[in-house]
Amino acid sequence: MGAYTLSVRAIGFITVGIRIVVRDDGDVTQDVLLSESKTRLDALVVRAEAIDARMLEFEENRSLGLGRFVTRSELEAQRGQSMAAIMAKVNSVGIVRGMGNRGWILSRRPIVTGSCREGQSGGAMYGPSRSEKFQGMVCGCYAQVYLDNHLMNPGQPTEPFDVNTFSADQLEAIEWYASASQTPAKYARLNSGCGVYVMHTRR
């Protein structure tokens, strides 16, 4: 019971305020006529970025807290540096530097993987040839390298891969796993204990 002010509004129409009186003896019925507004509504703009499935997987792996991850912003901050120089700053990464700005990646964690002599390989250890040794390559347990889910250096033992083949400008993100216990199942295979280096190229 009593008097009330009722505000009626609808998108595209002028808001109307009316006064109604509610009595004890029944309901109140009131017709309301709204006039169309001459004010044009602003266009609704929706912006959305395409979801890259590779980066979703990258973020999922990073959320597990295993391995080391280098994001696009970190790569951008080190623009102009070689990937060997960038990765050398990451804990547990070993870089063997060679002639011609070469940089081969391996795990710095101590792993018993056999032994090798010049031109011979044993277990997971890669024994460089005389010409490879001249270039700066050493006997070692070299990391497996993936580029957009493709294994770049298959074989037993794993052959060294020059990380300077790609520049920071070409890469969106990097994943590094120093041991088999850190490595996601997707990248776990024979010799992953020597390290797994995963590159995601920019789109």
Secondary structure, DSSP 8 states (H G I E B T S, - for coil): -EEEEEEE--TTB--EEEEEEE-TTS---------B--S-------------HHHHHHHHHHHTT-SEEE-HHHHHHTTTS-HHHHHTTSTTEEEEEEGGGEEEEEE-S--------TT--BTTBB---HHHHHHT--SB-B-EEEETTEESS-SSS----BGGGS-GGGEEEEEEE-STTTS-GGG--TTGGG-EEEEEE--
